[in-house]
């Protein structure tokens, strides 16, 4: 089953320390980004498995 429990909203929303270019130095954002990337990759992998499982050839043999 596909997992859709990853957080889409970055921790930057409502952050009082937010400034231009702070993503490079913000530990909260870097941790969130790494975790979110892992979850997105896992979801992508699961979608590939499901699409391969339900693949039907479009060409029929005559």
Beta strands, then each sheet from edge to edge (+ up, - down):
end
